């Protein structure tokens, strides 16, 4: 198995793990652990797509990265508010 395939599979496992954790109420989807799993998972899948490009998958994972980053920035912003 090639390194890019391993990266893609690891990324998919991180994303699916985050999703399962949220569905099983083990992870809060608005807190860093779930957001970081999604972010790193999507980045690893994007890395794997550099070797065998697929436009649909690249768009999906790019959106996943942006959504996870937005969630992290929102979490940081909310932490700065009194009473949060």
C-alpha positions in Angstrom: 0.0 0.0 0.0 1.3 3.4 -1.0 1.8 6.3 1.5 -0.9 8.4 -0.2 -3.4 5.6 0.2 -2.5 5.3 3.9 -3.0 9.0 4.3 -6.4 8.8 2.6 -7.6 5.9 4.7 -6.3 7.5 7.9 -8.2 10.7 7.0 -11.4 8.8 6.3 -11.0 7.0 9.6 -10.6 10.3 11.5 -13.7 11.8 9.8 -15.8 8.7 10.4 -14.5 8.5 14.0 -15.6 12.1 14.6 -19.0 11.5 13.1 -19.5 8.3 15.2 -18.3 10.1 18.3 -20.9 12.9 17.8 -23.7 10.4 17.0 -22.8 8.3 20.1 -22.7 11.5 22.3 -19.0 11.0 23.0 -17.9 14.2 21.2 -19.4 17.6 21.1 -19.5 18.7 17.5 -18.9 22.3 18.5 -15.7 21.6 20.5 -12.1 21.2 19.3 -11.7 17.4 19.6 -14.4 16.7 17.0 -13.5 19.8 14.9 -9.8 18.8 14.8 -10.6 15.2 13.9 -12.6 16.5 11.0 -10.0 19.0 10.0 -7.0 16.6 10.1 -9.1 13.9 8.4 -10.0 16.2 5.5 -6.5 17.4 5.1 -5.2 13.8 4.9 -7.8 12.9 2.3 -6.8 16.1 0.3 -3.1 15.0 0.5 -4.1 11.6 -0.9 -6.0 13.4 -3.7 -2.8 15.1 -4.8 -1.6 11.7 -6.1 -4.9 10.6 -7.7 -7.1 13.6 -8.2 -10.9 13.5 -8.0 -12.7 16.8 -8.3 -15.8 15.8 -6.4 -13.8 14.5 -3.5 -11.5 17.5 -3.5 -14.4 19.9 -3.4 -16.0 17.9 -0.6 -12.9 17.7 1.5 -12.0 21.4 0.8 -15.5 22.3 2.2 -14.9 20.0 5.2 -11.7 21.8 6.0 -13.4 25.2 5.7 -16.3 24.2 7.9 -14.0 22.7 10.6 -11.9 25.9 10.6 -15.0 28.0 10.9 -16.1 25.9 13.8 -12.7 26.3 15.5 -12.6 30.0 15.0 -16.2 30.3 16.3 -15.2 28.2 19.4 -12.3 30.5 20.1 -14.5 33.6 19.6 -17.2 32.2 22.0 -14.6 31.5 24.6 -13.7 35.1 24.7 -17.2 36.2 25.7 -18.1 36.6 29.3 -20.4 33.9 30.6 -19.4 31.4 27.8 
